[in-house]
Amino acid sequence: MDRAREILEIKTGGLVVWTRGGIHFVYRGSSYLENAKQHRDFVNYNEELSPVTSNNPTSQGKYWSKDETLTNDNDEADDKDDKPIKGTLYEREVNRLLDSLGPRFIDWWWNTPLPVDADLLPEVVPDFKTPFRQCPPGVRPTLADEELTYLRKHARPLPTHFVLGRNTKLQGLAAAILKLWEKSLIAKVAVKVGIQNSNHEQMARNLKRLTGGTVILRNKDYIIIYRGKDFLPGGVAESVIEQESQVHDQQAKEEEARLKMADSLQMIVGLSSERSYVGTFREYQDFHDSHARRTTENNFRIQLEAKKHRLEKELKDQEWRLSMLTKKIERSNQVLAKLHSSWSPSKKDGDRELLTEEERRIFRKIGLKMDEHVLLGRRGVFEGVIEEIHQHWKHKEVVKVITKQNQANQITYTSMMLEVETGGTLIAIERFTTSHAIILYRGKNYRRPTKSAPSNLLTKREALQRSIEVQRRGSMKYFAQERKKSIDELKRELRNVTWEIRKLNHDTEQSWTA
């Protein structure tokens, strides 16, 4: 709303005195008639930037009738002499440059100068081609990190050059960007509100393909494109292409003249009719092609050797890490074996009480309605859990054990273990939203043991150590499996690279022999 109020005050020359919701009340001011000429000049400047006037190169933005033009000729002449120059030299140059690129976007919501409306540029330009590019000798075409950081900082204070919305083919925008790059290193394109991220990415990809530049920044608001180190202005590119064609034509003429001279010498002196291959333009072309091919082969061989060295180093590193994981798994197995040696589970008693189905249903309902329960945590079944179950059975016949385990085999094993260690009867296993409930009945002939905590199970500290060690061993086994997969993949890539190097060496030997 503040920006809307500012735009209203700038474009009308008035003052927003009150704002309510989406309504602005604008006061024209006491000096409204005195400032009418200034407002008219501002409106005429905006009309110069409108799509209608930009298509006519001879128009100056004044669309009055013929009579008004005749009556106001003298006034305009006086106004041109008295009218001061507005803006700095930089602002005037930017406006002149943007006026030459296309129609301006009048509804621009940020600071001036007004950018070019890319939606009004033509989508298809006849005979449009990606510009010819040639990097200077000894210059790397790619951008380093420091150069990229510098260009982004350099692009931040620059004015916005284009505003892009629904234009899809973008050939007109690409042509305007190429014209802009003759004066500026960077083209700054703003994206209108409402463009999806996928379309935004597609726009940046199309601009890069059409112009051949480098996208140095793309976010939800801007697409900033650098023209590249190999960019050549239109005149320079044409002169380079023309010079190359002249050199090629001159070489062809020299070859033709040499052949004519050789034919004349054969007729006069009577030399052999066989033409010599030495010193001809064809020899130069063959040498140039063979040199370029050998250079390409050498570069490709160097890349393959570097890739092979990198793969060997990475394979050695992965194998060393796998060996370290294997040693840690072995130590974890030894710790778990030591803990399991101090744990001797009880044997299942063959003489068990038999319960009818009706009794099981009753005990199940009682267990589900109970609020008190025994929580089975990460330690699993240890002597403290058995002691707590016996404390529950001191006052009630049924106990409900809540476990957070998810796998069915683990829950079954835990329920059977509780049944054996406590001496009770398993009634049911019920599934809740995030847990499972194990309901145990103490039995009709229940006798409270003299020592509620059994000595054949692990203590609380040992159970926690076992849980941590089991979790640690499981994670190490998972990572060891992933290491094995990556090692197999590296070995496969290394075999392919070695085969490519051998094939390249064999082809090179064959070419040298020929």
Secondary structure, 3 states (H helix, E strand, C coil): CHHHHHHHHHHHCCEEEEEECCEEEEECCCCCCCCHHHHHHHHHHHHHCCHHHHCCCCCCCCCCCHHHHHHCHHHHHHHHHHCCCCCCHHHHHHHHHHHCCCCECCCCCCCCCCCEEHHHCCCCCCCCCCCCECCCCCCCCCCCHHHHHHHHHHHCCCCCCEEECCCCCCHHHHHHHHHHCCCCCEEEEEECCCCCHHHHHHHHHHHHHHHCCEEEEECCCEEEEECCCCECCHHHHHHHHHHHHHHHHHHHHHHHHHHHHHHHHHHHHCCCCCCCCCCCHHHHHHHHHHHHHHHHHHHHHHHHHHHHHHHHHHHHHHHHHHHHHHHHHHHHHHHHHHHHHCCCCCCCCCCCCCCCHHHHHHHHHHHHHCCCCEEECCCCCCHHHHHHHHHHHCCCCEEEEEECCCCHHHHHHHHHHHHHHHCCEEEEEEECCCCEEEEEECCCCCCCCCCCCCCCCCCHHHHHHHHHHHHHHHHHHHHHHHHHHHHHHHHHHHHHHHHHHHHHHHHHHHHHHC
